[in-house]
Amino acid sequence: MSCPICRKATDTTYQPFCSRRCADVDLARWLRADYAIPAPLTEMDEETADQPTDSDDK
Ligand SMILES: [Zn+2]
């Protein structure tokens, strides 16, 4: 098994990472990804907007 951050051999203390630094990098990525996830409502809005409504619009 290798570190998912830098591909070095993992350390049992920090597995699946090779060092505390790589563990911190992964945690930071997770936190950022968590904030970047759009609200589920946006996806529903897109699907609703996709339906043709021009005949009933005016
Ligand atoms: Zn690493």
N, CA, C, O and the ligand as a Tripos MOL2 file, in Angstrom:
@<TRIPOS>MOLECULE
protein
  233   231    59     0     0
PROTEIN
NO_CHARGES

@<TRIPOS>ATOM
      1 N           0.8490   -1.1970    0.0000 N.3       1 MET1
      2 CA          0.0000    0.0000    0.0000 C.3       1 MET1
      3 C           0.8910    1.2550    0.0000 C.2       1 MET1
      4 O           1.9490    1.2880    0.6290 O.2       1 MET1
      5 N           0.4280    2.2830   -0.7240 N.am      2 SER2
      6 CA          1.2280    3.5000   -0.7960 C.3       2 SER2
      7 C           0.3840    4.7050   -0.4070 C.2       2 SER2
      8 O          -0.8440    4.6780   -0.4800 O.2       2 SER2
      9 N           1.0640    5.7460    0.0020 N.am      3 CYS3
     10 CA          0.3930    6.9740    0.4320 C.3       3 CYS3
     11 C          -0.4180    7.5660   -0.7250 C.2       3 CYS3
     12 O           0.1330    7.7690   -1.8070 O.2       3 CYS3
     13 N          -1.7100    7.8470   -0.5290 N.am      4 PRO4
     14 CA         -2.5370    8.4050   -1.6050 C.3       4 PRO4
     15 C          -2.1440    9.8340   -1.9790 C.2       4 PRO4
     16 O          -2.5420   10.3350   -3.0310 O.2       4 PRO4
     17 N          -1.3700   10.4810   -1.1240 N.am      5 ILE5
     18 CA         -0.9690   11.8690   -1.3900 C.3       5 ILE5
     19 C           0.3120   11.9160   -2.2050 C.2       5 ILE5
     20 O           0.3610   12.5840   -3.2380 O.2       5 ILE5
     21 N           1.3460   11.2220   -1.7590 N.am      6 CYS6
     22 CA          2.6510   11.3340   -2.4230 C.3       6 CYS6
     23 C           3.1690    9.9890   -2.9290 C.2       6 CYS6
     24 O           4.2650    9.9340   -3.4880 O.2       6 CYS6
     25 N           2.4210    8.9140   -2.7520 N.am      7 ARG7
     26 CA          2.7620    7.5890   -3.2820 C.3       7 ARG7
     27 C           3.9630    6.9470   -2.5960 C.2       7 ARG7
     28 O           4.5040    5.9670   -3.1080 O.2       7 ARG7
     29 N           4.3870    7.4660   -1.4700 N.am      8 LYS8
     30 CA          5.4720    6.8100   -0.7330 C.3       8 LYS8
     31 C           4.8900    5.6670    0.0970 C.2       8 LYS8
     32 O           3.6730    5.5420    0.2300 O.2       8 LYS8
     33 N           5.7620    4.8480    0.6450 N.am      9 ALA9
     34 CA          5.3030    3.7450    1.4870 C.3       9 ALA9
     35 C           4.6150    4.2970    2.7260 C.2       9 ALA9
     36 O           5.0640    5.2860    3.3050 O.2       9 ALA9
     37 N           3.5270    3.6600    3.1270 N.am     10 THR10
     38 CA          2.7760    4.1720    4.2640 C.3      10 THR10
     39 C           3.4650    3.8380    5.5800 C.2      10 THR10
     40 O           4.2160    2.8670    5.6860 O.2      10 THR10
     41 N           3.1880    4.6720    6.5790 N.am     11 ASP11
     42 CA          3.6960    4.4420    7.9250 C.3      11 ASP11
     43 C           2.5400    3.9380    8.7770 C.2      11 ASP11
     44 O           1.4510    4.5100    8.7370 O.2      11 ASP11
     45 N           2.7590    2.8860    9.5420 N.am     12 THR12
     46 CA          1.6610    2.3070   10.3350 C.3      12 THR12
     47 C           1.0440    3.3310   11.2740 C.2      12 THR12
     48 O          -0.1380    3.2350   11.6070 O.2      12 THR12
     49 N           1.8370    4.3160   11.7080 N.am     13 THR13
     50 CA          1.3240    5.3210   12.6280 C.3      13 THR13
     51 C           0.3260    6.2510   11.9420 C.2      13 THR13
     52 O          -0.6270    6.7260   12.5600 O.2      13 THR13
     53 N           0.5610    6.5010   10.6630 N.am     14 TYR14
     54 CA         -0.2650    7.4720    9.9480 C.3      14 TYR14
     55 C          -1.0400    6.8600    8.7860 C.2      14 TYR14
     56 O          -1.5820    7.5870    7.9540 O.2      14 TYR14
     57 N          -1.0970    5.5200    8.7210 N.am     15 GLN15
     58 CA         -1.7620    4.9130    7.5830 C.3      15 GLN15
     59 C          -3.2110    5.3990    7.4490 C.2      15 GLN15
     60 O          -3.8770    5.6580    8.4510 O.2      15 GLN15
     61 N          -3.6880    5.5190    6.2140 N.am     16 PRO16
     62 CA         -3.0280    5.0680    4.9750 C.3      16 PRO16
     63 C          -1.9990    6.0450    4.4250 C.2      16 PRO16
     64 O          -1.6290    5.9510    3.2540 O.2      16 PRO16
     65 N          -1.5360    6.9700    5.2350 N.am     17 PHE17
     66 CA         -0.5800    7.9590    4.7410 C.3      17 PHE17
     67 C           0.8260    7.6200    5.1910 C.2      17 PHE17
     68 O           1.0290    6.7170    6.0030 O.2      17 PHE17
     69 N           1.8150    8.3630    4.6490 N.am     18 CYS18
     70 CA          3.2140    8.0790    4.9650 C.3      18 CYS18
     71 C           3.6880    8.9590    6.1090 C.2      18 CYS18
     72 O           4.6940    8.6530    6.7480 O.2      18 CYS18
     73 N           2.9850   10.0350    6.3720 N.am     19 SER19
     74 CA          3.4310   10.9640    7.4000 C.3      19 SER19
     75 C           2.2510   11.8190    7.8540 C.2      19 SER19
     76 O           1.1940   11.8250    7.2240 O.2      19 SER19
     77 N           2.4460   12.5290    8.9380 N.am     20 ARG20
     78 CA          1.3720   13.3930    9.4340 C.3      20 ARG20
     79 C           1.0800   14.5180    8.4420 C.2      20 ARG20
     80 O          -0.0540   14.9850    8.3380 O.2      20 ARG20
     81 N           2.0950   14.9410    7.7280 N.am     21 ARG21
     82 CA          1.9240   16.0120    6.7520 C.3      21 ARG21
     83 C           0.9290   15.5940    5.6740 C.2      21 ARG21
     84 O           0.0310   16.3560    5.3180 O.2      21 ARG21
     85 N           1.0960   14.3740    5.1570 N.am     22 CYS22
     86 CA          0.1860   13.9030    4.1140 C.3      22 CYS22
     87 C          -1.2170   13.7010    4.6850 C.2      22 CYS22
     88 O          -2.2030   13.9450    3.9880 O.2      22 CYS22
     89 N          -1.3220   13.2640    5.9280 N.am     23 ALA23
     90 CA         -2.6340   13.1170    6.5540 C.3      23 ALA23
     91 C          -3.3160   14.4740    6.6530 C.2      23 ALA23
     92 O          -4.5210   14.5900    6.4290 O.2      23 ALA23
     93 N          -2.5380   15.5000    6.9920 N.am     24 ASP24
     94 CA         -3.0950   16.8540    7.0740 C.3      24 ASP24
     95 C          -3.5340   17.3490    5.7070 C.2      24 ASP24
     96 O          -4.5710   18.0000    5.5780 O.2      24 ASP24
     97 N          -2.7430   17.0380    4.6870 N.am     25 VAL25
     98 CA         -3.0880   17.4520    3.3230 C.3      25 VAL25
     99 C          -4.4130   16.8320    2.9150 C.2      25 VAL25
    100 O          -5.2680   17.5010    2.3350 O.2      25 VAL25
    101 N          -4.5800   15.5430    3.2230 N.am     26 ASP26
    102 CA         -5.8210   14.8650    2.8620 C.3      26 ASP26
    103 C          -7.0000   15.4540    3.6140 C.2      26 ASP26
    104 O          -8.0780   15.6370    3.0470 O.2      26 ASP26
    105 N          -6.7960   15.7500    4.8910 N.am     27 LEU27
    106 CA         -7.8810   16.3300    5.6950 C.3      27 LEU27
    107 C          -8.2870   17.6800    5.1260 C.2      27 LEU27
    108 O          -9.4750   17.9880    5.0330 O.2      27 LEU27
    109 N          -7.3010   18.4850    4.7450 N.am     28 ALA28
    110 CA         -7.5950   19.8010    4.1700 C.3      28 ALA28
    111 C          -8.3830   19.6520    2.8820 C.2      28 ALA28
    112 O          -9.2970   20.4300    2.6090 O.2      28 ALA28
    113 N          -8.0250   18.6450    2.0880 N.am     29 ARG29
    114 CA         -8.7550   18.4210    0.8330 C.3      29 ARG29
    115 C         -10.2030   18.0580    1.1160 C.2      29 ARG29
    116 O         -11.1220   18.5410    0.4550 O.2      29 ARG29
    117 N         -10.3900   17.1980    2.1090 N.am     30 TRP30
    118 CA        -11.7480   16.7750    2.4720 C.3      30 TRP30
    119 C         -12.5840   17.9680    2.9160 C.2      30 TRP30
    120 O         -13.7390   18.1130    2.5150 O.2      30 TRP30
    121 N         -11.9900   18.8210    3.7490 N.am     31 LEU31
    122 CA        -12.7350   19.9710    4.2540 C.3      31 LEU31
    123 C         -13.1160   20.9010    3.1160 C.2      31 LEU31
    124 O         -14.2340   21.4160    3.0720 O.2      31 LEU31
    125 N         -12.1800   21.1140    2.1920 N.am     32 ARG32
    126 CA        -12.4610   22.0030    1.0730 C.3      32 ARG32
    127 C         -13.5280   21.4030    0.1570 C.2      32 ARG32
    128 O         -14.4180   22.1080   -0.3200 O.2      32 ARG32
    129 N         -13.4290   20.0960   -0.0810 N.am     33 ALA33
    130 CA        -14.3960   19.4250   -0.9480 C.3      33 ALA33
    131 C         -15.7870   19.4960   -0.3260 C.2      33 ALA33
    132 O         -16.7930   19.6230   -1.0230 O.2      33 ALA33
    133 N         -15.8190   19.4080    1.0180 N.am     34 ASP34
    134 CA        -17.0920   19.4520    1.7140 C.3      34 ASP34
    135 C         -17.7750   20.7920    1.4940 C.2      34 ASP34
    136 O         -18.9850   20.8560    1.2790 O.2      34 ASP34
    137 N         -16.9840   21.8710    1.5500 N.am     35 TYR35
    138 CA        -17.5570   23.1970    1.3480 C.3      35 TYR35
    139 C         -17.9510   23.4160   -0.1090 C.2      35 TYR35
    140 O         -18.8270   24.2290   -0.4030 O.2      35 TYR35
    141 N         -17.3020   22.6900   -1.0220 N.am     36 ALA36
    142 CA        -17.5070   22.9260   -2.4530 C.3      36 ALA36
    143 C         -18.7320   22.1960   -2.9850 C.2      36 ALA36
    144 O         -19.1850   22.4760   -4.0950 O.2      36 ALA36
    145 N         -19.2790   21.2540   -2.2000 N.am     37 ILE37
    146 CA        -20.4380   20.4940   -2.6680 C.3      37 ILE37
    147 C         -21.6550   21.4120   -2.7860 C.2      37 ILE37
    148 O         -22.0460   22.0500   -1.8080 O.2      37 ILE37
    149 N         -22.2500   21.4820   -3.9660 N.am     38 PRO38
    150 CA        -23.4190   22.3440   -4.1630 C.3      38 PRO38
    151 C         -24.6500   21.7600   -3.4810 C.2      38 PRO38
    152 O         -24.7200   20.5550   -3.2370 O.2      38 PRO38
    153 N         -25.5960   22.5980   -3.1840 N.am     39 ALA39
    154 CA        -26.8170   22.1510   -2.5270 C.3      39 ALA39
    155 C         -27.6160   21.2440   -3.4610 C.2      39 ALA39
    156 O         -27.6400   21.4860   -4.6680 O.2      39 ALA39
    157 N         -28.2610   20.2200   -2.9430 N.am     40 PRO40
    158 CA        -29.0660   19.2970   -3.7710 C.3      40 PRO40
    159 C         -30.1770   20.0190   -4.5120 C.2      40 PRO40
    160 O         -30.6170   19.5610   -5.5670 O.2      40 PRO40
    161 N         -30.6380   21.1420   -3.9770 N.am     41 LEU41
    162 CA        -31.7220   21.8770   -4.6190 C.3      41 LEU41
    163 C         -31.3200   22.3820   -5.9900 C.2      41 LEU41
    164 O         -32.1590   22.5010   -6.8820 O.2      41 LEU41
    165 N         -30.0110   22.6850   -6.1680 N.am     42 THR42
    166 CA        -29.5420   23.2020   -7.4610 C.3      42 THR42
    167 C         -29.7790   22.1740   -8.5550 C.2      42 THR42
    168 O         -30.1920   22.5190   -9.6620 O.2      42 THR42
    169 N         -29.5130   20.9000   -8.2390 N.am     43 GLU43
    170 CA        -29.7080   19.8530   -9.2430 C.3      43 GLU43
    171 C         -31.1840   19.7360   -9.6120 C.2      43 GLU43
    172 O         -31.5120   19.5720  -10.7870 O.2      43 GLU43
    173 N         -32.0640   19.8150   -8.6440 N.am     44 MET44
    174 CA        -33.4900   19.7160   -8.9120 C.3      44 MET44
    175 C         -33.9560   20.8970   -9.7560 C.2      44 MET44
    176 O         -34.8110   20.7460  -10.6280 O.2      44 MET44
    177 N         -33.3860   22.0780   -9.4900 N.am     45 ASP45
    178 CA        -33.7510   23.2540  -10.2680 C.3      45 ASP45
    179 C         -33.3940   23.0650  -11.7340 C.2      45 ASP45
    180 O         -34.1500   23.4460  -12.6270 O.2      45 ASP45
    181 N         -32.2230   22.4690  -11.9650 N.am     46 GLU46
    182 CA        -31.7840   22.2760  -13.3430 C.3      46 GLU46
    183 C         -32.7290   21.3410  -14.0870 C.2      46 GLU46
    184 O         -33.0560   21.5720  -15.2510 O.2      46 GLU46
    185 N         -33.1640   20.2880  -13.4070 N.am     47 GLU47
    186 CA        -34.0620   19.3280  -14.0630 C.3      47 GLU47
    187 C         -35.4070   19.9800  -14.3780 C.2      47 GLU47
    188 O         -35.9850   19.7460  -15.4390 O.2      47 GLU47
    189 N         -35.8960   20.7930  -13.4570 N.am     48 THR48
    190 CA        -37.1740   21.4640  -13.6760 C.3      48 THR48
    191 C         -37.0810   22.4580  -14.8250 C.2      48 THR48
    192 O         -38.0080   22.5820  -15.6260 O.2      48 THR48
    193 N         -35.9360   23.1770  -14.9010 N.am     49 ALA49
    194 CA        -35.7560   24.1740  -15.9470 C.3      49 ALA49
    195 C         -35.5990   23.5170  -17.3140 C.2      49 ALA49
    196 O         -35.7500   24.1730  -18.3450 O.2      49 ALA49
    197 N         -35.2980   22.2270  -17.3190 N.am     50 ASP50
    198 CA        -35.0790   21.5280  -18.5820 C.3      50 ASP50
    199 C         -36.3760   21.1940  -19.3030 C.2      50 ASP50
    200 O         -36.3740   20.9350  -20.5060 O.2      50 ASP50
    201 N         -37.4740   21.2000  -18.5730 N.am     51 GLN51
    202 CA        -38.7360   20.8120  -19.1950 C.3      51 GLN51
    203 C         -39.2580   21.9550  -20.0670 C.2      51 GLN51
    204 O         -39.1610   23.1170  -19.6730 O.2      51 GLN51
    205 N         -39.8100   21.6470  -21.2430 N.am     52 PRO52
    206 CA        -40.3420   22.6810  -22.1400 C.3      52 PRO52
    207 C         -41.6290   23.2860  -21.6010 C.2      52 PRO52
    208 O         -42.5950   22.5730  -21.3280 O.2      52 PRO52
    209 N         -41.6360   24.6240  -21.4490 N.am     53 THR53
    210 CA        -42.8130   25.2860  -20.8860 C.3      53 THR53
    211 C         -43.2440   26.4540  -21.7630 C.2      53 THR53
    212 O         -44.0840   27.2530  -21.3500 O.2      53 THR53
    213 N         -42.6750   26.5690  -22.9840 N.am     54 ASP54
    214 CA        -42.9340   27.7560  -23.8130 C.3      54 ASP54
    215 C         -44.3910   27.8580  -24.2530 C.2      54 ASP54
    216 O         -44.9000   28.9620  -24.4420 O.2      54 ASP54
    217 N         -45.0720   26.7170  -24.4190 N.am     55 SER55
    218 CA        -46.4500   26.7580  -24.8950 C.3      55 SER55
    219 C         -47.3810   27.3780  -23.8690 C.2      55 SER55
    220 O         -48.4070   27.9610  -24.2190 O.2      55 SER55
    221 N         -47.0140   27.2470  -22.5880 N.am     56 ASP56
    222 CA        -47.9080   27.7340  -21.5270 C.3      56 ASP56
    223 C         -47.3620   29.0010  -20.8760 C.2      56 ASP56
    224 O         -47.8670   29.4410  -19.8430 O.2      56 ASP56
    225 N         -46.3250   29.5890  -21.4870 N.am     57 ASP57
    226 CA        -45.6090   30.6830  -20.8520 C.3      57 ASP57
    227 C         -46.3220   32.0250  -21.0370 C.2      57 ASP57
    228 O         -46.2410   32.8670  -20.1430 O.2      57 ASP57
    229 N         -47.0050   32.2590  -22.1350 N.am     58 LYS58
    230 CA        -47.6060   33.5630  -22.3870 C.3      58 LYS58
    231 C         -49.1510   33.5720  -22.2830 C.2      58 LYS58
    232 O         -49.7760   34.6150  -22.4740 O.2      58 LYS58
    233 ZN          2.7190   10.8400    1.7230 Zn       59 ZN59
@<TRIPOS>BOND
     1     1     2 1
     2     2     3 1
     3     3     4 2
     4     3     5 am
     5     5     6 1
     6     6     7 1
     7     7     8 2
     8     7     9 am
     9     9    10 1
    10    10    11 1
    11    11    12 2
    12    11    13 am
    13    13    14 1
    14    14    15 1
    15    15    16 2
    16    15    17 am
    17    17    18 1
    18    18    19 1
    19    19    20 2
    20    19    21 am
    21    21    22 1
    22    22    23 1
    23    23    24 2
    24    23    25 am
    25    25    26 1
    26    26    27 1
    27    27    28 2
    28    27    29 am
    29    29    30 1
    30    30    31 1
    31    31    32 2
    32    31    33 am
    33    33    34 1
    34    34    35 1
    35    35    36 2
    36    35    37 am
    37    37    38 1
    38    38    39 1
    39    39    40 2
    40    39    41 am
    41    41    42 1
    42    42    43 1
    43    43    44 2
    44    43    45 am
    45    45    46 1
    46    46    47 1
    47    47    48 2
    48    47    49 am
    49    49    50 1
    50    50    51 1
    51    51    52 2
    52    51    53 am
    53    53    54 1
    54    54    55 1
    55    55    56 2
    56    55    57 am
    57    57    58 1
    58    58    59 1
    59    59    60 2
    60    59    61 am
    61    61    62 1
    62    62    63 1
    63    63    64 2
    64    63    65 am
    65    65    66 1
    66    66    67 1
    67    67    68 2
    68    67    69 am
    69    69    70 1
    70    70    71 1
    71    71    72 2
    72    71    73 am
    73    73    74 1
    74    74    75 1
    75    75    76 2
    76    75    77 am
    77    77    78 1
    78    78    79 1
    79    79    80 2
    80    79    81 am
    81    81    82 1
    82    82    83 1
    83    83    84 2
    84    83    85 am
    85    85    86 1
    86    86    87 1
    87    87    88 2
    88    87    89 am
    89    89    90 1
    90    90    91 1
    91    91    92 2
    92    91    93 am
    93    93    94 1
    94    94    95 1
    95    95    96 2
    96    95    97 am
    97    97    98 1
    98    98    99 1
    99    99   100 2
   100    99   101 am
   101   101   102 1
   102   102   103 1
   103   103   104 2
   104   103   105 am
   105   105   106 1
   106   106   107 1
   107   107   108 2
   108   107   109 am
   109   109   110 1
   110   110   111 1
   111   111   112 2
   112   111   113 am
   113   113   114 1
   114   114   115 1
   115   115   116 2
   116   115   117 am
   117   117   118 1
   118   118   119 1
   119   119   120 2
   120   119   121 am
   121   121   122 1
   122   122   123 1
   123   123   124 2
   124   123   125 am
   125   125   126 1
   126   126   127 1
   127   127   128 2
   128   127   129 am
   129   129   130 1
   130   130   131 1
   131   131   132 2
   132   131   133 am
   133   133   134 1
   134   134   135 1
   135   135   136 2
   136   135   137 am
   137   137   138 1
   138   138   139 1
   139   139   140 2
   140   139   141 am
   141   141   142 1
   142   142   143 1
   143   143   144 2
   144   143   145 am
   145   145   146 1
   146   146   147 1
   147   147   148 2
   148   147   149 am
   149   149   150 1
   150   150   151 1
   151   151   152 2
   152   151   153 am
   153   153   154 1
   154   154   155 1
   155   155   156 2
   156   155   157 am
   157   157   158 1
   158   158   159 1
   159   159   160 2
   160   159   161 am
   161   161   162 1
   162   162   163 1
   163   163   164 2
   164   163   165 am
   165   165   166 1
   166   166   167 1
   167   167   168 2
   168   167   169 am
   169   169   170 1
   170   170   171 1
   171   171   172 2
   172   171   173 am
   173   173   174 1
   174   174   175 1
   175   175   176 2
   176   175   177 am
   177   177   178 1
   178   178   179 1
   179   179   180 2
   180   179   181 am
   181   181   182 1
   182   182   183 1
   183   183   184 2
   184   183   185 am
   185   185   186 1
   186   186   187 1
   187   187   188 2
   188   187   189 am
   189   189   190 1
   190   190   191 1
   191   191   192 2
   192   191   193 am
   193   193   194 1
   194   194   195 1
   195   195   196 2
   196   195   197 am
   197   197   198 1
   198   198   199 1
   199   199   200 2
   200   199   201 am
   201   201   202 1
   202   202   203 1
   203   203   204 2
   204   203   205 am
   205   205   206 1
   206   206   207 1
   207   207   208 2
   208   207   209 am
   209   209   210 1
   210   210   211 1
   211   211   212 2
   212   211   213 am
   213   213   214 1
   214   214   215 1
   215   215   216 2
   216   215   217 am
   217   217   218 1
   218   218   219 1
   219   219   220 2
   220   219   221 am
   221   221   222 1
   222   222   223 1
   223   223   224 2
   224   223   225 am
   225   225   226 1
   226   226   227 1
   227   227   228 2
   228   227   229 am
   229   229   230 1
   230   230   231 1
   231   231   232 2
@<TRIPOS>SUBSTRUCTURE
     1 MET1         2 RESIDUE 1 A MET
     2 SER2         6 RESIDUE 1 A SER
     3 CYS3        10 RESIDUE 1 A CYS
     4 PRO4        14 RESIDUE 1 A PRO
     5 ILE5        18 RESIDUE 1 A ILE
     6 CYS6        22 RESIDUE 1 A CYS
     7 ARG7        26 RESIDUE 1 A ARG
     8 LYS8        30 RESIDUE 1 A LYS
     9 ALA9        34 RESIDUE 1 A ALA
    10 THR10       38 RESIDUE 1 A THR
    11 ASP11       42 RESIDUE 1 A ASP
    12 THR12       46 RESIDUE 1 A THR
    13 THR13       50 RESIDUE 1 A THR
    14 TYR14       54 RESIDUE 1 A TYR
    15 GLN15       58 RESIDUE 1 A GLN
    16 PRO16       62 RESIDUE 1 A PRO
    17 PHE17       66 RESIDUE 1 A PHE
    18 CYS18       70 RESIDUE 1 A CYS
    19 SER19       74 RESIDUE 1 A SER
    20 ARG20       78 RESIDUE 1 A ARG
    21 ARG21       82 RESIDUE 1 A ARG
    22 CYS22       86 RESIDUE 1 A CYS
    23 ALA23       90 RESIDUE 1 A ALA
    24 ASP24       94 RESIDUE 1 A ASP
    25 VAL25       98 RESIDUE 1 A VAL
    26 ASP26      102 RESIDUE 1 A ASP
    27 LEU27      106 RESIDUE 1 A LEU
    28 ALA28      110 RESIDUE 1 A ALA
    29 ARG29      114 RESIDUE 1 A ARG
    30 TRP30      118 RESIDUE 1 A TRP
    31 LEU31      122 RESIDUE 1 A LEU
    32 ARG32      126 RESIDUE 1 A ARG
    33 ALA33      130 RESIDUE 1 A ALA
    34 ASP34      134 RESIDUE 1 A ASP
    35 TYR35      138 RESIDUE 1 A TYR
    36 ALA36      142 RESIDUE 1 A ALA
    37 ILE37      146 RESIDUE 1 A ILE
    38 PRO38      150 RESIDUE 1 A PRO
    39 ALA39      154 RESIDUE 1 A ALA
    40 PRO40      158 RESIDUE 1 A PRO
    41 LEU41      162 RESIDUE 1 A LEU
    42 THR42      166 RESIDUE 1 A THR
    43 GLU43      170 RESIDUE 1 A GLU
    44 MET44      174 RESIDUE 1 A MET
    45 ASP45      178 RESIDUE 1 A ASP
    46 GLU46      182 RESIDUE 1 A GLU
    47 GLU47      186 RESIDUE 1 A GLU
    48 THR48      190 RESIDUE 1 A THR
    49 ALA49      194 RESIDUE 1 A ALA
    50 ASP50      198 RESIDUE 1 A ASP
    51 GLN51      202 RESIDUE 1 A GLN
    52 PRO52      206 RESIDUE 1 A PRO
    53 THR53      210 RESIDUE 1 A THR
    54 ASP54      214 RESIDUE 1 A ASP
    55 SER55      218 RESIDUE 1 A SER
    56 ASP56      222 RESIDUE 1 A ASP
    57 ASP57      226 RESIDUE 1 A ASP
    58 LYS58      230 RESIDUE 1 A LYS
    59 ZN59       233 GROUP 0 **** ****
